């Protein structure tokens, strides 16, 4: 038996907002059984890439909108590793390293903008 994930998701809200049953959403995403959608909605299964991209196509909702906790966890992990690599390659004057630093700085900056709260 799989353990429930702690991840908040809004799949059910989006599905119901548009009047779709689990079976209809499963069909639209290319599955023959509604159990896939049910398990994701009940947090018994992590969303698949197929579901995330399919929901973006259908609802226009980004992964961070539909699955905010999962998106936040993944972003934190990637940015932690980006910082590690950034620190490791500092001081290397090669053209390749300069491109890597540009990529890492951009990712770190975008993550910082997403996590900073606007002042009121």
N, C-alpha and C positions, 0 to 999 in steps of 0.2 A: 504494500500500500504506500502510495506517495504521500509525502508530507505537504501540507498546505504551505504555499509561499506567503511571505508577509507583504508582497507587493500590491499596492493599491493599483487598480486598473478601472478604466471607465468604459470598457468594451460593452458591457450590458447597457449602460446609459446611452451610448451612441446607437446601439442596435435598436433599442426601444424607441428612441427619439424618431427614428425613421420607420418605425412600424414593422421591423423585420423579426421573424421568429429565428430561433437558433438554427433550425434546419435551412431556412432561406439564406441566412448569412453563410452557413457552411457551404451550401450549393454555390453561392456567388464566389466563394473563395476556392472552389474546386474540390471540396470534400463531399463524400457521399453520406456521411453520418454527422449528426448534430452534436455528438458527444465531445468532439474536439473543441467546439465553441463553449460548450457547457463547462468543461474542465478548466478552460482558461478563465472564464468568468468566475468560477468558484475558487480560483487561485490554487487549483490542484496541479496545474501544469503551466509552465512558462510559455509565453507567446512565441510562436515560431516566426521566422523571418517572412514566410509566406503570408501569415496572418497580418503582421505589422505593415507590410507593403500593400497588401490587399485592402486593408482598412484605410490606408492613406489614399489609395485610388478611389475607394467608395465614399469615404466620409470627408476627405481632405484634412484629416487629423494626423499630425505628426506623431511619431512614437512617444515623444516626451509628453504629449497631450493625453494620449490613451493610457500610457504606462509610466506615470511620472516617477514612481519609486525605482523601478527597474532602470529607467533612463539615468536617474541621478546616481545610482550605484555603479553603473557601467562607466559613466563619465568620470566619477571619482577615481576608479581603478585606472582608467586610461591616462588621466591627467597625472596621477601619481607616478606612473611609469614614464610619462613624457618628461616630468621634472628630473627623474633619475637619468634618463638619456641625455637631457639638456646639460646637466651638470657634468656628465661623463665626457661629452664631446667638446666642452668649452676649451678654447685655446688652440684647437686644431684649425690651421689657416686654409685648409683645402676648400675648393669650390663646392664639393659635395657636402661637406660639413656646414658650410654657410647656408645651403639650401635646406638642410635638415634643421638647423637652428631657426631659420625663417618659418618653417612648418610648425615646429614645436612652440615657438613664441606666439604664433597665430592661434594655435589650439588652446594654449594656456590663457591667452587674453580673452578669447571667446568664452571660455568656461568661467573666467572671473566675471565677465559682464553678466552672464546668466545667473550667477549665484549672488551677485551684489544686489541689495535691495535699494530701490530709489528712495531718496530722502523726502520726507513729507514736510 
